[in-house]
Amino acid sequence: MTAVVIVGSGIAGLTAALHADAGGCAVTVVTKNALSESNTRYAQGGIAGVLSPDDRVSDHARDTLVAGAGLADPEAVDVLVTEGPDRIRDLIDDGVQFDREADGTLRTGLEGAHSFPRILHAGGDATGAEIERTLVERIRRSGIRVLEHSFATDLVRRSGRVVGVELLGGERVEADAVILATGGAGQVFAHSTNPLVATGDGIALAVRAGAAVRDLEFVQFHPTVLAVGGAFLVSEAVRGEGAVLRDESGRRFVLEAHPAGELAPRDVVARAMTAAMARQGGRPVLLDATAVHSADPDERAVFLAERFPTIDAAVRARGLDWAREPIPVTPAAHYLMGGVVTDLDGRTDVPGLYAVGEVARTGVHGANRLASNSLLEGAVFGARAGDAAATDGAAWPVTAGIGAVAETATDGIPHPPFSRRALQELMWTDAGVMRNGDGLRRASRTLAAWHAFTAHPVTAREHENANLLVVAELMVAAAIERTGSVGSHHRTDDPDSADTHVRPDLEGAA
């Protein structure tokens, strides 16, 4: 029987586990926290898919390609949008309770850069939590082995092939295939929507095993995160319902950057917000929902509480009444488009190693992810990887992988002492929403000088810090190499960096 280990427990990992299990594999899920703790759980936005007879798969594909700034892989996009509806139906069959209209039909909404309201939500703004709940219940019923609070510190290799994972404390779990599903690396930045577990572990594991990585310069910064209290994402669906962004003078500044205004691709909105904040001394801009649904603030308050219960509770817990007054928001690191390079079935260039979800680079997102395509990606490519691992078995050829952390010489200049917070602030300042060569090179030198501080990790936090440093170095190296601006990667020192997110030849593409 083929043994498969999945590292991570979001939608991609749990879907892969269930499909590998259905394929007759002996499956083990390893997760460094509780089984339900993942980026998926915190996804307020929905899942995009063509389920309406009035919508077209080709339109979903076009929207994805345009948002990706011409760098998305059309073949991967075709897989995503073609297989996506069936994977959503699988979730419904599994018990996910998506929101419905009074007549029982699925309720769909519109989000930024979509040409049709094809976004499904659950519990208003708790789509990820509902999907995670359902998949965790299925995993528990399946009998799949689950190792919670187990930190994967390294991949075990033999004759060039991955044959298991090593856990903190020295335990090894042998496997014919390992599927990385560890999510992103949002904790590399000072401001992030990601949970604390998002420390780039899978990317670091893969790089140390020799796997190729790509497109790490493409980090999506979500425009609307509450700027008071702890970081809390305010879903794009709020803007889809009609909320607008204003500066301190009340001006809708995003319209000056893009005709779609608040529903422009996220990179455009985030940059417009960053520029507006700079003009007003760094203070947050305002998300104005006071015209949503009704002119009556009491009716509006009821609507917001029913449509966005999680957000409404968080806003009010901070002493804000968003039904009656605009609320302060700021951009924050949200999603990593790049990652471990895979084929369309999750295979990396290292035999026995697969990657799915945010840790993977399938090419489906290009330079900028279309809203609500992330949960869809996890479902679609998680299923494909689980199926592939079950059928590949031990038939992988032994080949050498590629990919390594770029070595950067230090310059003898004193650098700040290493800490996770120092790393996060450095990345936010020099490799955040707006970047330039001087800042990126300064970040590169500082990161190189910090190597000694993460050389011999012992505790889980020390391993996370080492992984964050690996990812940060790779991100900065990729951002230095790409001197032009495209999608979410914006170089202020690029003389041709007009604030556009599409290639001219993609305008009007089918």
Buried (B, 14 or more C-beta within 10 A) or exposed (E): EBBBBBBBBBBBBBBBBBBBBBBEBBBBBBBBBBBBBBBBBBBBBBBBBBBBEEBBBBBBBBBBBBBBBBBBBBEBBBBBBBBBBEBBEBBBEBEBEBBEEEEEEBBBBBBBBBEBBBBBBBBBBBBBBBBBBBBBEBBEEBEBBBBBEBBBBBBBBEEBBBBBBBBBEEEEBEBBBBBBBBBBBBBBBBBBBBBEBBBBBBBBBBBBBBBBBBBBBBBBBBBBBBBBEEBBBBBBBBBBBEBBBBBBEEEEBBBEBBEBBBBBBBBBBBBBBBBBBEBEEEBBBBBBBBEBBEEEEEEBBBBBBEBBBBBBEBBBEBEBEBBEEBBBBBBBBBBBBBBBBBBBBBBBBBBBBBBBBBBBBBBBBBBBBBBBBBBBBBBBBBBBBBBBBBBBBEEBEEEEBEBBBBEBEBBEEEBEEBEBEBBBBBBBBBBBBBBBBEBBBBBBBBBBBBBEBBEEBEEBEBBBBBBBBBBBBBBBBBBBEBEEBBBBBBBEEBEEBEBBBBBEEBEEBE
